[in-house]
C-alpha cells in the first residue's frame, strides 16, 4: 500500500495527458513554489517530459513547452513563498500570468496541494484528473504522498463534487487573468457532473477543503473516537496531538511518525502514551540507502525527511485514510486553507498493522525509521526564530499596497516601485529578478534606471534582513508599462540566429515532436549539452514541410506563430520565407484553409 522503497511516483507522470489526450486547462495549488520546478509543468502537459533540472539544459525544448501550455494552467501559492531560483532564466517572465499569490490573514497560510486537470481527446471526450498531494511544487526530495482520482462527465449530478466546486470557486474569486478566469468558470460549471472513481478497495471518498467558508475541523470526521490511529506529519502542535490521542477507545497506542526536529514540541511523558518514530539519520543524509532506484538516479540523492501528511484511523471494522496538506498542527485545522482527501478503505482481514509493515518493512534492518524512547532536551535556536520572524516580515510586506511602473527613456527603461507602507524593525532590499543590477534598499518609492527590455518582469527579488540574518524570496508586483514586445525579445534571446531558427522550425515540423526532443536529450548525454545546431540544410526542411502538408497541416500554425514572434530579417532568411510561403499556399489549397 505504502512501501517507501518501491512505490515511487514521478510528479510529471501524474500530470502528463493519457495517450491520445491533451490538456485543456489545469488548476494547481501549492504552499511554496520553485520557478525552475514550475517550468516542468508545461513540459509535462504539452510534451510529456519529466520535471527535473535536465530540461533546463535544452532552451529550445523548454521554450516550446512553455509556448504550448502556459495559457492552459494556473497555479496558486502562498504569498512570499516563491523560492529564489538557483539560475536566472528569462523564460520565467513567460509564466507571469500563470502564477497567483494568495495572502492569508494573521499567521495563517494558504497551504493546499492539489492539481485539477481537464484533458480532452480528438473526439472531444473529456477526462478529469484530481491529484491530491502532500508536496509542494519544488525540487525537494523529502518523503511525500500523492493520490490520483480520475473522473468522467456523466448526465447525472455527483453531490460529492460540491466541496471541490466550492474550493475552486474560492480560488476563482481572486483577481486573475480574464482568459483564465473564463476557463476556470467553465471547469467549475462542468464539475457537478463529473464522477470520480477511487482505486480498488476504496469504497468511498470525500473532499475536504479546510479553511474556506463552510468547511472546518468538525467537518473532517478526523477528530472522532477510534481504536487504532496512525499519524504521519512533518510538523506538529502538541495540542492537536493530544486532542487526537484523547479520542482513543483502546489500550493500543496511537502511532506518530514525524521529524526529529519537531520532538521538542512534545511533553516528555508522551512517549508513554504514543509510539513515536522518526527517520534514521542515515536516511535523512541520503535517500540512496533505502531506494531501489538504479545507480545513476542515486546520484540525485539529497538531504530528506518526512513531508507526507497521512492520518489512518480504524474504529471497529471501519477504516479511513486522510491524505493531503494538513499537518497535525493547530493552524492546519484552525485558520489555514488546506485540502484533504478522505478515503474509506475496505479489504477483508485488513488491520493497521499491515500499513505499518509496509512503511517500516518486514524486518528491523529494513526499517528506515527508528522509535523514540526518550525525548531529547531542547536547545533554543535563535537563528531559526529570527528567520521565521523575517519570513513573517515578508508576509507583512505583501499586505501593503504596492505597484510598479515602467517608462521608456531613450531606448532603455526606468522602473519605479511604490509601497503604501513598510513593516518596521526589518530592513528590506529589492531588485528585478531578471536583472543583474545591484539590489537597492526598499523605500516607499524605489527607482531603477536604464534597464533593458529583457530585465523587465513582474517578479522581484526581495531580501529581509535583521541582526545579520536574512531571508530572500521572489514576489510578484503588478507592473504597468512592460512593453508588449517583451515576450518577443525573450524568444529572440534564445532563437538568436538563423541556424537556431531553422533548427527550431525543423523541430516543430518533425513527425514526432517528442521523439525529436528525446534525440536531442540523447546527444546531451553524450556530452553535447548545447542545442545541436549542426547538419541542417534546406532539403531537410523541404522534407519536413512536405510531410506536414500531407499529414499534419496544423503544424504550419505553430510555425506562423514563431515567425510572427521573431519578426526579424536578420534571423529569418529570405530563402526560408520563399520556401515556407510556397508550402503554406499548398497547405491552404489542399485543406481549403
Secondary structure by P-SEA (a helix, b strand, c coil): ccccccccccccccccccccccccbbbbbbcbbbaaaaaaaaaaacccccccccccccaaaaaaaaaaccccbbbbbcccccccccccccccccccccbbbbbbcccccbbbbbbbbbbbccccbbbbbbbbbccccccccccbbbbbbbbbbcccccccaaaaaaaaaaaacccccaaaaaaaaaaaaacccbbbbbcccccbbbbbbccccccccccccccccccbbbbbbccccaaaaaaaaaaccccbbbbbbbbccccccccccccccccccccccccccccccccccccccccccccccccbbbbbbbcccbbbbbbccccccccccccccbbbbbbbbbbccccaaaaaaaaaccccccccbbbbcccccccccaaaaaaaaaaaaaaaaaacccbbbbbbcccbbbbbbbbccccccbbbbbccccccccccccccbbbbccccccccccbbbbbbbccccbbbbbbbccccccccaaaaaaaaaccccaaaaaaaaaaaacccaaaaaaaaaaaaaacccccccccccaaaaaaaaaaaaacccaaaaaaaaaaaaacccccccaaaaaaaaaaaaaaaaaacc
